[in-house]
Amino acid sequence: MRISRFILATSAVVAALFFGGAYWSLDRVFDNIVRTNAARASDAATRITFAAMYQLMSQGWSRSQADDFLRGVASSGEGSNMQVQIYRGQLVIDTYGVIEQPELDDVLQSAMASGQAVRIDSSEAARHVYPLIADQRCLGCHANATPGVSLGAIEVRQDYVGLLADARRELLWAFALLLPLVALLAGGAVWWVGRRIEGAVENLQEEFDQVSAVSDLKALAMAQRDFGFVELNRIDQALRRLLDKLRGIAVDKEILTFEIGLLEKFVITADVVRDWREYVGRLLIDINTILPAHTLFSIFKIDDEMFDLEVFWYGPASPETRARMEHYIRQELGQMANFADSGAFAIHHHVANISAPAVELTEAEVALRVKSFFVDKPKIGGIVGIGVHAGVLEDETRYLVVESVLSTLLNVVGSVKAIYKYTRDLEYYATRDPLTDLFNQRVFWELSSYEVGRAQRHGYSFGLLLIDLDNFKLVNDTHGHAVGDTYLQRFARQVQGALRDGDILARYGGDEFVALLPEATQEAVVVVAQRVRSAIEQLEIVTADGVRLRGTASIGLAVYPDHADSTKDLLMFADNMMYRAKAAGKDQVAVPSQNDVVEIFRDISQKSLMVIEAIENQRVVPYFQPILDVADRRIVAYEVLSRIDLKGEMIRADEFVEIAEKIGVIHRLDMLVLERALHALAQQGHDGEIFVNLSPRALVFNEFARDLRRIIAASSISPDRIVFEITERDTVKNLALLERFLNDLKADGFKLAIDDFGSGFSSFHYLRRFPIDYLKIEGDFIANMLNSDKDRTFVTSIRSLAREMGIAVVAEYVESAEVLRELERMEIHRAQGYYIGRPAPAIISRDWQPPA
């Protein structure tokens, strides 16, 4: 509704209420006045009538005179609204006789009897009765009366109807004459007020219609104006204050759209990590569609590694401008402790848009137009900056946009740099032993398999040494793991120095080392082995307490193809020879004779028979090692381990699993262990998850899926409680086939874990291709992370990688309270190791208690 119409309608309603109320009030007033005047008139008429009657009576009047007087009084009201009638009482009748008069009704009789005047009012008329009371003067004529008695009554009747009708008619005429004048004045007032308000509103509307962007809003000036009304002026002031607030918080639609689009691009993908420089260049082009920005730059320092300074120009920059920007950035970095050594990094310049106008900046413009963001944290620190025109930084909204862009860019580029570094570290540690920096077990298997193939093609022999330290456990137990780690590092360098150029040394695990000696006969292998043994004897370290430690090693050797034609058999042969060296008194090199070859392979055959017989007679026993929820300190899962009961002696899995794989019974072994384990856990009331080790070779058996479903159905255990651990004991050449089997397992509800994660390249292939639920970190990293920054960095990297991928982490080899506390601080989900609980045929309470 228009405001003028509203005011007019309101005025009409108010006028109608006013006139209606006035008419009603005046009607009531006139009614009261008429009634009051009637009462007064009747009282006056009564007094005049009584006075005239008394005057005549006092002069002595005859009966005819009295009758004439009464008739005259009665006829005096004819034609008017007032009639007067005099009535004789009984005392007068008794003295002077009956005259013609109306019959006395109850009202007259009551008034004369009581001597009190009576007044009766109705809506149309009023009747007043006044008794004539005798006094001393009256007794002269009315001897039969006494003072105070009633001699008669005077009745006055008045008709209101005519008077009130005349009054209302006059009032209506007055209102009829007044109403047009009032309507004319009200309409003029409404028009005047409406024009003043609408004129001001139209001016405001014209000004606001000109606003199409925040810049227009900020340029809008509201002139001071007087609306002529205090309330409207207050509204005007409120609008002015609102405009001031809007100037501070309004955001251009194009800026908001730009920010939304920018956030959509801030998703870290493999392409972004690989081509992040192109990504930042495209980002700079996008920024220039909404903000004039001539440069972006970034530099990061993660851990102790300094990354190069990258400067991105929107258009080509002159050498002088580049030099000024480099000087400014180095000056800024020099004020930060992490970047004080500004000479430790190189500077690379990039141009986002070759066809853009050239960038020319003076030294003052560089310092004035650059906005920088710094991050200074213990593990990751960095700086990103943007060069914009000075006006942008003065505009509060665009200043906030610049800060938003820099904050997000800082996170994206920083995350890319961190991912790049941690991925590179993970790739390095996937091939290296973090303590000794030697190749790890997985690389040894790959290189040894390669060496077997090369030797077959070229027809030469090569050697393998298995080196095991003698009594190394005493070093750790007596002097601590820190001393033991130092000893292993020195030991690795000592052995490396004794090998030939081209020989490959790897840490197989714990205190075992293996060496590949390409193109070597047995005689050459023995010479190298003796040289290694002598070098180990010369090794000596001094502890902090001044104790000198020396050690020895037992060395077993094998030669391809004299002793075996596969890597596994070679290692098994060398392992047997190493145990012969220990049995012969340690600190020896066991050189195999022909009889040794026959005997060792006879032992291998006997072990093969032992495995087959244990499967046939179901002497495979499941053992259970608890897995702890680190945060809740409760046992939530168990890993199933295999043991063979050989006449009361429990044979560990590492002594027969490889033989079972070699002779092709690993599938039967795994199924038997799984069946007996599920039955035992169900009987013992375990309701958590169950981790089961299955090699990739077992997974691709045609019978695997069929037997697995049969065993699970018979156990009544839900598939989502079973976690299959994928190991890398054998390289799987057909990853596509393995991927299909694992996806089928996930579809059935089973979960998957990668065991010994980080120990080889295959782990990363598995993580990329398979739907993994758990990562079990290689135990050596956990065991040494309190004493090795490299191990700790590796664990941190795995935890960060798993968190980004939504995968839970299990830490193995947890053997102390200190390690468990550190895992809790690092937010590792679960822990497993001898400190949590050793493998046993029975499960323990869910409420875990640390060992005494």
N, C-alpha and C positions, 0 to 999 in steps of 0.2 A: 504494500500500500504506500502511495506517495505520502510524504509528511504533511503536505497542504490538505489533502483529503482527510488525513487522520485528524488534523487540528480542527477542520471544519466539522467533521462528524462528531468529534468530542464536544465542540462548542454547541452544536445542535442538541446533543443529549443533555449537556449542562443547562442550556436555556430552557429546554422542556421541563427538566426537573425544577429549575428555578421558578418558572411561571406556574407550574402545577402546584408547587409548594406555596408560592405566594398566594395563589387563588384560594387554596385550601385554608391557609392561615387567615386571610382577610375574611373569608366566609365565617370562620369561627369567631373572629373578632366582631363582625357585624351582628351575628346571632346573639353574642353576649351583650353587646351594646343595646340591641332592641329589647332583650329581656330585662336588662337592668333599667332602661328608661321606662318600660311598661310598668315595672314594679313601682318606680318612683311616681309615675303619672297616676297609677291607681291609688297610691297612698295620698297623693295630693288631692285627687278627686274626692276621696272619702272624707278627707279633712274639710274640704270646701263644702261638700254636701252637708256634713254634720254641723258645720258652723252656720250655714244658711238656715238649716232646719232649727237649730237652737235659737237663732235670732228671731225667727218667726214665732216660735213657741213662747219665747219670753215676752212677746208683745201681746200674746193671747190671740189665738186664732181659732176660727170656727172649724167645724168638721168639714165644711165644704172647702175651706182654704187648705186644710190639711190634705184633703183628697186631691185638690188641684196641684198642690206642691209635689205630691208623690207621683202623680201622672206626668207632671212636667219633667221631673228627674228621670223617670223611666223612658220618656220619649226623647230626651236630650241626646241620646247616643245613636239615634237612628241615622243611618247613612255613614257612620264612622266605624272605626274598628274598636271603639270602647262603648260599653253599655253599663249603666249604673241602675241598680234596683235596691229599694229600701223595703225591709221586711219588719212587721210588727211582731213583738214578742207576746206571750200569753198574758203578761201583767198589763200591757197596754190594751189588749183586746178586752180584758176583763173590765177595764175602766171606760174605754171609748167605743168598744164594739168592733165587729168584724168589718174589714174592708176587702176590696178585691185585690188579691196579690197571688203570685205563683205559690205553689205548694212548697212547704219547707222540706228539703231533702235531708239526708243524713249529715251532709257536710255542714249545712246551716244549723241544724239542731245541735250538732257537736260543738260548733264554734260558740253558739249562744249559751250552751250549757257550761262550757269550760271558761268562757270569757277570753279565749285566746284567738288571735287572728289566724286564719288558715290561708296558705298559698299553694295552689296546685298548678304546676306547669306541665305542658305537653309539647310535642314537636310543633303543634299548630296554633295553640292558644294558651292563655293564662287566666286563672280564676282566683280572685282574691276576696276573702270574706273577713269583714271587720265587725266584731260585736259592738253594740252601743251600750256602754256600761254606765249605770246610774250613779250620779254623785249627789251631793247635798243640794245642789241647785234644782235637781230634777224632782225632788220630793214635794215641791209645791204643787205640781200638777199631778204627779203620780204618787198619791198618798199610800197606795198599796205596795209601793216598792221600798226597798232599802238600798243604801249605798253599796256598790260592787256587784249588784245583780244585773243581768242582761235585759234590756228593754226591747231589743230588736237587733237588726244587723244590716249593714250596707254591703252589697255584693257588686264587685267590679269585674266585668269580663272583657278581655282583650284578645283580638285575633292577630297572630303573627304572620300568617301566610302571606298576606299582601305586602307587609313591610319587607319581609325577607326576600320575596320575589323581586320587588323593586330594587333592593340593594344589590342582589346578584346581577340583575340586568345592567345596572349602572357600572358594576365592577367589570363585567364582560366587555362592555363598550370601551371602558378605559384601557383594558388590556389589548383590545383589538386595535385601538389607535396607537398604542405604545409598541406593539410587537414589530411592525415593519421598520420602525426607527431603530429598535434594538438589533434586528437582523442585519440591517444595513451597516450599523457600526461594527457588529461582530464580524461580518464578512470582510469589511475593510481591514480590521485588526488581523484577521487570519491571513489575508492576502499579504499584508505588510510583513508579518512574522515569517510566513512561508517563503517570500521572496528573499528575505535576508538569509535564511538558513539554506535555501536551495542555491542561492548565488555562491555562498561560501563553499558548499559541498561540490558544486560544479567546478569551481576553481581547483579544489583539492583533486577532483577526479581527473581533470585535464593534466595536472602535474604527475599524478601516479600513472596515468595511461602512457606517459612518456618513458616509464621505467621498463626496460626489457632485459637488463643484466645488472649484476651487482655493482658494476662501475657506474651505471646510471643512478642507482640508489644512493651511492655515496656522493654523487654530484648534485643530488636533489636538494634544493634549498627551500624551506618553507618560510614564506614571509610572515612577519607578525601581523595579525589581523584581529579586529574587534568585532565579534558577532553581535554585540549589543545585549548579550545575555551572559550572566556569570557562569551558568552551567555549561553553555556551549563553549565558552572560553576555556573552561576546565577540560572539556573533551579535546579541544585543540591542543592544549598543553600535554595531555596524556599521549596523543598521537605523536607529538614532537619527541617525547621521551622514548616511545616505542621505536620510532625511526632511528634514534641514536643507538638503541640496542641492536636493531637489525643491521646497522652498519658494521657492528662488531662481529656478528655471528653468521651473516648470510654467506652462502657459497654459490658461486656461479654453477648453473646446470652443466655447462661443458666441463668445468673443473671436476665436479662430482662424477660425471660420466667417465672422465679420464681416469680418476682414481679407481673407480670400480674396474674399468678395463685393465688398469695397471696391476691391481691385485690378482686378477684372473691370470695374468702372465707370470706372477711370482710363484710358480710351481716348479720345484726342482725335479727335473727328469734327467735321464741319462744323456739326452741331447744337450741339455743346459750345462751339465757338468763337463761334457766334452767340448762344446762350442760356446763357452760362457762369454768369451770376448765378443763374438758376433751378437750374442744375446744382449750384452750391455750396449753395443752400438745401436742395435734396433731400438732399445729402450730410450736412448738419447734422442733418436729421431722422433719417437712418439711423444716425448716430453716437449719437444719444440712445437708440437701442434697446439699446445695450450700455454706453455711458458717459454720465453726466450732463454735458452740455456746453451752456452757455447762450449762447455766442457764438463766431463765427469772424470773422476780419478779414484783409484783405490789402491791400498797396500795393506797386507796382513802379515802378522807374525804369529805362527801357531807353534806352541811349545818353544823350541829354540830355533826354529827354521824361519828365515826371513824370505818372503816372496817378493818378487819384483814389483816396482811401482808401474801401474798401468794407467795411462792418461788417454782419455777418449775425447776427441774434438768433433764438434758437430760439422764443421767445415774445415778446409785446409788452414793450418795455422802457420804463420811465418816463423822462421828460426828464432827471431828475437822474442816473439810471444812465447814460444816453447821454452826458451831459456828462462824467461821471467817466471813462468809457471813452475818450472823445476826448482828455481831458487826459492820461490815462496813456499812450496810444499816441503822442501828440505828444511827450511827455517821453522815451519810449523812442527815437523817431526822432531826436530832437535830439542823441542821443549818437553818431549815425552820420554820417560825413562826407557821404555821398551824399544823406541826407535831412535835413540840418541846416536847410534852408529849409522848415520845416513849414508856412509860409503859402502855399506854391506849389501846394497841392492842396486840393480840396474833399473833404468827407466825406459819404458817402451811407449811410443806414441801410436795412436790409431785414429783414423778419420772415418766417421760414421757415414757422411754424405759428401762424396767427392765434388758433386756439383753445387754444393751450398756455397754462399759467399765466404770469402776468406775471413779468418778471424785475426784481428789486429787489436792488441791490448797494450796499454801502457803499464808501467809498474804499479802506479796508483790504482788503475782499474782492476788489475789482478787481485790486489789485496782487498779492494772495496767490494768486488762482485763475487767473491768466493765464500760459500757457506760450507763448513766442514763438520763432520761427525766423527768423534773419537770413541773407541772402546778400549779399555785397559783392564784386562782380566788376566788371572794367573796362567790360564792355558791357551786362551785365544785372544788376540788383540788386533785391532785394525783401525783404519781410517778410510772413510769415503768422503768425497766432497763434490760439490756442484758449483759451476760458475754461472751466475745469472745476473741480469741487469739490476742496478741498485734499487730501482723502483719496485721490483718484485719483493725484495726483502723488507721494504717499507710497508707494503700492502699486507695486512695481518693475515687475511685469508690465504693469499698465495704463499706467504711465509710458512703457514702451517702445511700447505701442500708440499712445499720444498722439504720440510722436515719429515713429512710422511714418506716421500720418495726416498730420502736418504736413509731413514730408519729401515725401510723394507729392503733397499739395496744393500745396506750393511749386513742384514741378516742373510739375504740370498747369496751375495758374493762370499761372505764369511763362511756360510754353510758349504758352498761349492768348494772353497779352498780347503776347509776341514775334511770334507768327504774325499777330495782328491788326495790329501795327505794320508788320511786313515786307510783309504783303499790301497794306496801305494804301500803303506806299512803292512797291511794285511797280506797283500801279494808277496811282499818280501818275506814275512814270517811264515807264509804258506810253504816256502821252500827252504827256510833256514831255521836252525835251532837258535832261539833267542839268547841262550846263555853263552854258547861257544861260537856262534856265528858260522857253524858248519852246516852243510846240507842236513836236512832232517830225514827221517825214515822213509817218508813218501817219495822224496826225490831219489833216495837210494834205490828204491824198487824200480822207479822209472828208468834211471840211468843203467842199472844192472840189466834190465830187460833189453834196453837198447844195445848194451855191450854184448849180450848173448847173440842178438841178431847180427851185429857187425862181425863178431868172431866166426859165426857160421858162414857168412858170405865170403870172408877173406881167408878162412881156414887157419886161423891162429888161435892160440890159447891165451887165457888171462887168469889172474889170480884174485882171490878174495880173502881178506883177513878179518877175523872176528876178535876184537880186543876187549877183554873184560878186566877191570881193575880188581886187584886182590884186596879184600878186607876194606873196601871203601866205606862200608857202613860204619865202621869204627871211627872214621874221620868225622862223619856227620854227628854221630852220637857223642863223641868226646869234645869236639871243638865247635860244633854248630854248623848249620847249613851255609852260613856266609863263608866260612872257611872252606867248606866242601865245594861251594860254587867257584871260589877262587882257584881251588886245586884243579877242578875240571877244566876251567878256562886255560890255565897254564899247561895242563896235560894235553889239551887239544893242540895248542901251538907247538908243543914239544914233539908230538907224533907227526904233525904236519911237516915239521922241518926234517924229519927222518925219511919221509917218503920221496919218491922220484917226482920229477916234473911231469905233470899229466896224470898222476895218481889222484884218486878222488877219495876224500875222507868224509864220513858222515857220522852223526851221533844217532845210534839206533834207538837209544832210550836208556835213561838212568845212567849207569856207569858202563854201558856197552857202546862200543864204537865199531864201525865197519869201514874197510878200505877196499876200493876196487883198483886193481893193478892191471891196466890194459897191456896186451901184447907181452905177456910174461910167461916163461916156463916155470915148472915147479922149483927148479934150482934158483931162478931169479926171485921167485916169491919168498923162498926160505931166506935168502940174503936180506931182502927188505924187512922181513919179519924179525930177524935177529937184530937188525939195525934199529928197528922201532923199540924192541925190548931193551936194548942198551940205552937208548935215549930216555926211556921212562925211568930206568934205574938212576940216571943222572939228575932227574927232576927233584928239586928241593924247594919248599916254600917255608917262610918263617911267619908264625902267627904273631898276633899283637902281644901275646905273653912271652914271646921269644922262643917258642917251641919250634924246632925244625922238623918238618914233615917230609918223609920220603915214602915212595910207594913202588909197587911192582904191578905187573899185569900178566895175565895168562892169555896166550894168543893161539887161536886155532886157524888153520888155513885150508883152503880148498882151491882146486885148479880145474878150470873148464878146458876141455871136456873130459879130462882124466877121471874126475871124481863125480861129476854130475853134468847133465846137459840142460838144466833149467836153473833159474835164479833161486827158486825156493829150495830145490834139492841141494844146491851149492851151499846156501846159508845153513841148511839143516846139517850138512856134512861138517862145515866149519864149526858149528855150534857143538857138535859131538866131540870134535877134536879139541875145542877149547875146554870142555869138561874133562877130557883126558889129561890136559895140561894141568888143570887144577888138582886132579886126583894124583898126579905125579909129584906134587909138592909146590905148585904155583910158580910164578916168575919163570915160565918156560914157554917155548914155542913147540907145539905138538905138530911134528911133521908126519903125515900119514904114509904108512907102508901099504903094500898090496893087501896084507892081512887086515889092516885097519879098514880098508875100503869094504872088504867083504863083511867084516863084523859090524860096521856102522850100518850098512844097508840091511843086514840081518836085524839089527835093532829097530830100524825103521819099519821093516816088515812085521816085526813082532808088535810094534805099536799100532800098526794098521789092523792087525788081527785083534788087538785089544779093543780098539774102537768098535769094530764090527761086532765082536762078541758082547760088548757092553750094550750096544743097541739091541741086539737080538734078545738078550736076557734082561733087558730093561734095567740095567744097573747105572743108568744115567740119572743123577740126583740133582734136582733144582735147588739152588741156593738163592737167598734173597738179601740184597743190600738196600737199606732204607735211603730214601730221598727226602730231605727236609725242606719245608717251606721256611725260607730265611726270615721273613717278617713275622710269621705267626709262631715259629718254633714248634711246629707240629709235623709229624711224619705223614706225608700225603701220598707217597708212591713208593714202589719197590722196583729195583731192577732185577730181572731174572738172570742168574749166572749158571753155567753148566759145570758139573763135577762128575767124575767117573769113580765109582766105588770099586777099588781094586783090593780085595781082601782086607777091607777095613781102612785102607789108606785112600784119601780123597785126592784124585788127580785133577789139577787145575785145568781150565779150558785152554790156556795158552800152550799146553803140552800136547793137545790132541785135535784142536779145531783145524789147524792147517792140514793135518793128515786126513781128517774127515773130508775136507774140501778136495784134497788131492785125489782121494780114492772114490769120490762121488757119492758119499753118504751124508753130506752136510744137511740136505733137506730132511732126511729121516731123523737125524740127530736133533735138528731144530724143532720139528713137529713133536717129537717125543718129550723134549724138555718143556715145550709150551703146554702140552696136554697135562703133564704131571704138575707143572707149576700152577696152572689155573685151578686144578682140583685142590691142591694144597692150600692156596690162598682163599678159596671159597670156604673150605673147612675151617680155616683159622679166622674167618670173619673180616678179611680185608675188603674195604669198600672204596678204596682209592684207585689211582692209576697204576698200571703195570707196564714197565718198560721191558721190551724183549729185543735181544740182539739177533738180527738176521742179516747175513751178508747179502750183497746184491746178487751173487750167484744163486743163492737159495730162492730169491724172489722170482727169478725168471723161470723156475721149474714149472712145467705144465701142470703138475699135480698140486702146486702150492695153494692156489685159490680154493680148489676143491677140498683139500685136507684142512685148510684153515677154517673154512666155513663149517665143516663138520665138527671140528674141535670146539669152536666158539659156541655153536648151538648146543653141544653136549654140556658145556660148562655153565650155561645160563648167565654168563657175564656179558654185559653190554659192550659192543665193539668200541664205543667212545671212551672206554676205560683202558684200552690197550694202545700202547705207543710202540711202534716198531722203530728200532734204532738202525739206521742205515750206516754201514761201516765201509771202509775202503781197503779191506784186506786184499781184494782183487779188483783190478781195473775192469770196468764194464765198458766194452767197446760199443755196444748198441744202447746208447742212452735213450733213444726213442722207445725201445722196447721196455726198458726199465720205467720210463716215464708213464707209459700206458698202464703198467701194473700198479704203480703207486697211485695214480689217479683213480684206478678202480678201488684200491684200498680206502682212499678218502671218501669215495662215493658210498662205500659200505659203512662209513662212520668211524673207521680207524684213524689214529693220529700217527704223525711221523716225526722223527727226530734225527738230526745228523750227529753221529757220535764223533768224538775227537775233532770237533770243528776247528779249522785253522791249521790242521796238520798236513794238508795237501791241497793241490789245485782242484781235485774233484769235489771238495766240500763246496767251493764257490759255484761250480757247475750245478751241483745238487740244489743249492739255495736259490739259484736263478730259475731253475726249470721245474722244481718239485714244490708241492704245497706243504711246506714244512711248518710244524707247530712248535718244535723245541730245538734249540742249539745246545749241545753239550760241549763246553769249552775243553780243549785239550788240557789234560791234567797237569802237564809240566808247566804251563803258563800260570796256573793257579798256585801250584806249590812254590813257585819262585817269585811271585809278584811282589811280595813284601821286601825282597832283597834286590830286585831287578826292575829298573825303570822301563826297560824294553818290554818285559813280561806284563808289567802293569799297564803300559800303553796299549798292548795288544788286547788285554782283557777289556779295557775301557772302550776300545774301538769296536770289539764284538758286541758289547752291551749296547753301544749307541746304534750300531747297524741293526741289531735285533729289535730295538725299541722302535726305530723308524719303520720296520717291516711288520710290527705287531707280533713278534715271535718271542716266546718265553725262553729264558736262559737257565741252564743247569751247569753249575760249576763242579768239576770232578777234582779228586785228590785233595779234599779239604781235610787236613790232618792236624789242625790246631785251632784253639779258640781265637787266636789273633787273625787267622785267615778268615774265619767265619764272621768276625766283627767287621773286617774290611769289606767282605762281600755285602754285608747289610748296609754299610755306608755307601757302597757303589750301586745299591738297589738291584743286586742280582736276585732273581726270583727264588732259585732253589739250589741246594747244596748236597753233595754226595761225597763220601770219603770215610776213611777209618775213624776220624773224629766223630762223625755222625753215627757210624755203625759199621761193623765188619760184616761181610757176607755170612749168612747162617741159614740152616734149614728151616728155621721158624722166624716169624715176624715179631716185632717188639711193639710196645704200647705207642699209640698215636701221640701221647703227651711226652715228647722227647725231653730227656734230661742229659745235660752234658756229662761226659765221663769225669770221674773224680781225678 
